[in-house]
Amino acid sequence: MPRIVLASASPRRKDLLRQIGLEFEVIPADIEEDAVRWRDPGELVRKLALSKAEKVAASVRGALVVGADTVVLLDGEVLGKPRSREEARAMLGRLAGKEHQVFTGLAVVETATGKRRVDHEETRVWMRPLGFDQIVAYVASGEPLDKAGAYAVQGLGAVLVERLEGCYFNVVGLPVPRLARMLEEFGVKVLG
C-alpha cells in the first residue's frame, strides 16, 4: 500500500479514513482560500482541494496526497465556516426550514509521477424549521464553530436535518465512496 497523506487537520476526515481501514499520516495544508476565484461551487471545491493537495505534495516524497474542501450552498451563496457564534446563529437561521447543497471537492496527487485526479460530490440537504431557542442552544454547544454551514450532521446537528439526498459522508466532509474509487485509480484498494 502506498503512503497516504491527508492534507487536512479535520478530525471528521481523519475519523472517516480510519473507519475504512486506511493507514495515513496528516500534514495540514495552509492555503489562502479567499483568493480562489470560481464560477460554480463544484469548481470552487475542486480548486481548493487540489490547492491543498499540491501544497502538501510539494513537501513530501513517495506519497498519495489527499486534499478535500467542503462548502454549503444556500440560494446561490457559499457558506463556509462561521467566524463567530453570531455568524453561526445567522447561518443556521438562514438554513432553517430550507433546502441547501453541500459540495466537497477531492483531489489525489501522486508525488512520484505528478498524476492528479480531481472530482467533487454534491448532496442535497433539507434542514427542519428551527426556533430561535433551538438555534441558540445548538450554537452554545460549540459544535457548529468549525463546520461549513455551522452544523455537524454526524453530531448533535443530526437533529437539525430533516432529510438528505445523496452521499451522507459528503455532508460530514469526506465523500468516502467517491474517494475510494479515486484511490483505486492509484492502485489503492479499500476492499481487497
Buried (B, 14 or more C-beta within 10 A) or exposed (E): EBBBBBBBEBEBBBEBBEEBEBEBEBBEBEBEBEEBEBEEBBBBBBBBBBBBBBBBBEEBEEBBBBBBBBBBBBEEEBBBBBEEBEBBBBBBEBBBEEBBBBBBBBBBBBBEEEEBBBBBBBBEBBBBEBEEEBBEEBBEEEBBBBBBBBBBBBBBBEEBBEEBEBBBBBBBBBBBEBBBBBBEEBEBEBEE
